[in-house]
C-alpha cells in the first residue's frame, strides 16, 4: 500500500478530535454535524455526517488474532464513505482499498508522518494539523476510567480497560505540546473535556464553550 499524505483541505479552519472518554456518554452529537471532525476508533459508528475522517492505530482494531477480519468493525469500516486512516506499521502492506496508511513516528508531531505517542488521540491531532486545521478542540480526552470503571462513551470494547495506560498517555502529550510550538507554531489546541486529567493544553469549560459557540462567540481559556 503506498503511503498516503493528506492535503490541507481544512487550511486555517477549526477541527474537533473525538476521543472515547466516558464524559461524552450523554453528548449531543448533533452539535458536531457542521464541524470538521476526526473520530478515533469506534467514533466511526456515529456515521459519516459526524466523522469526516476516522483514525485507528492498532491493527487489532480491525483484525482478530490470525488476521481474521473483526466482525462488526472491519466490515462496517469497509463501507464507510469517508477516509479511514491508520499508522500501524503492521498494516503497511495491507490490501484493503478503503484503508489509508501513513508512516508512524513514536512520539511528537510530524509533517511527513503521524506521531503515535501511545494513543490514537495524539495521532488524530497530528492528522488534523496536516489537514490544515489551526485550532483544534479535544472532546472525550478524559484520561481516566469513568463511574463503574467505564472507559468509553460506547459499549464496543476490544481490550480490557486499565487505569495505568492513561498515565502513559498523559506523559506523552508533553511531546505533542512541544512539537506543536516548534513545528506548528501558528496552531492552537484546547481541551473541551469535562473532568479531564489532561492538563498540558488550555482547558475550556464544556458548557460555556458550547453556549458561546451557539452565539458564535470566541472561546476563552479557563483560568
N, C-alpha and C positions, 0 to 999 in steps of 0.2 A: 504494500500500500504506500503510495507516495505521500510524503509529509504534506499536511495542509497548513496554510497560514491565512489567518483571517484578514479581511480588508477593513479599513476604518469606517465602516458604514454608520457608526454612531459618533462620528467625529464631533467633538465639542458638546456632546449631549450627556444626559444623566442616565444611569442604569442601576438596576437593583440586582443584588445577588440573593437568591432564595435558598437558604440553608434548611436544615432538617430539624431545628430545635423545637422542643415541645411548646415553646412560647407562642407558636403560630397555630396551635390546635384550634382556636376559635377565630382565626383571622378571616377577614372578608376578602377573599381572593379577587373579587371584582375591582378592588382598588388598584390592581396591577394590570388591568386589561389594556390600558392605554400607555403603559410604561415599557421601557426596554428591560427585559429580564433574562438573566442567566440562571437556570434552575439546576440545582445539584441533585444528582442521583434520582430518587423517587419523585422529585418535583415534576417530572415529565407527565405524571398521572393527572396533573391539573389541566393538561391539554395545550395545544399549540397557541391558543388565544392568550395564554398566560406566559408560557415559556418560549421565548424567541430562540434560545439555544439551551441545550441540555448538556451537562458535562458529568462524567464519572471518571475515577482514577484507578479503579481496581477491576481487573478482568473478571473477578468473582461476581461482580455485579450482574454480568450478562451470561456467565457460563458456570455450570456446576463443575465439580472435580471431574477430570477426564475430558474437559472442554465440551461437555454436553450443554446445549443452549438451555438457559434457565427459563422455564415456562412461566409466563406472566410478566416477564421483563424483556427478554430477548425478542420474543415475537411481537410485543407491543412497540418496542423501540424501532423494530424493523419497518413499521408502517408510520412512524411518527414523521410528520411532514417537514418539521424544522430541523436544523443541523444538530446532530448528536456528536459530541467531541470527547475524546479521551487522550490522555498522555501516558497510558500504561505501556511500558516497553514490551510487555508480553503480547500486546496486540499490534506490534509494529508490522507484522506480516499478515494481519487479518485480511480476510477476503470479503468481509461484509461491505457491500456497496453503499450502505446507509451510514457507515461509520467514518468520521473524520479524525485522523490520527495526527497528533502533534508531538514533537520531541519533549522529553521531560528533563528538567534540571532539579536537583534535590531540594534546594532552598531558594528563597528570594523571588524576585520578579525578573522577567526577561522579555526582550523584544524579538527573539527568534525561537522561543520555546515557552513552555508553561512550567513555572515553579511548582513543585509538589508540596513541600512544607508539611507533610504528614496529614493533609486533609484536602478534600475536594473544594471546600470553600475558598481556600487560598488560590488554588488553580483557577477557579471561576473568576476571582478578582483579576488575575493576570489576563484571562481571556477577555474580560470586559474592557480592560485597558488597551489591549491590542485591537479591539473593535472600535476604539477611538473615544470611549467614554471618558469624560474629565471629572465627573462627580459620581461617586459610587455609594449606594446605600446598602447596608447589610441588614438582612432580615433573617431571623431564625438562627443566629450565631450565639446560642445560649452558652455553649461550652460547659455544660453540666447536665446531669440527669434531672428530669422533672419529678413531680409527685409520683409516688409509687414506682420510682426508678424508671419512669417512662422516658425514653431517649428522644423520641421524634413526634412530630405532629401527625404522622401517618402510622399505619399499622403494618407496613411491609418491611419487616426486619430480615436481614440476611445474617448479620453477626450479632452475637450476644452483647448487649451494652456493657461497657466497662468504664467506670468513672475515671480511671487513670489515664485513658487516652486523651482526655480533654486538657490535662496539664501540658502534655507534649504539644498539642495543637496551639495552646496559648503561647507557649515559648516560641514557637515557630513564627508567629506573627510579628515578632521583633524584626526578623529578617525581611519580612514583607514590607513593614513600615520603613525600614532603612532604604530599601530599593525604590520604594515609592518616591522618596525625596531625591534620590540620586539619579534614577532613570526616568521617572515620570514626574518631574518637579512641578508641573502645572496642574496636576491632578489631585483630587481630594477623596478621602474615604470617611464616611460617617457610619457609626453603628446605631441602628434604629431598633435594637432588640431589647425587649422587656427583660430586665433582670440578668443581663449578660455579664459573664465573668471576663469578657474580653475588654481590656482597658486601654489597649495601645492606640486605638483610634478615638477621636472625639465622639461622645455619645449624644444622641438626640432623644428627647423624651418621645415615646411612641405616640401617645395620644395627641400631644401638641404638634408633632410633625404632620400627622395626617389631617388634623384640623387646619393647620396653616396651608397645607398643600391643597386642600379643597378650596381655600381662599386665594390660591396662587401667591402665597407669601413665602419669602425665602426663609429656610430653617436656620436657627441659630444654635450653635453648640451649647450643650448644657454646661453649667458651671460646676 
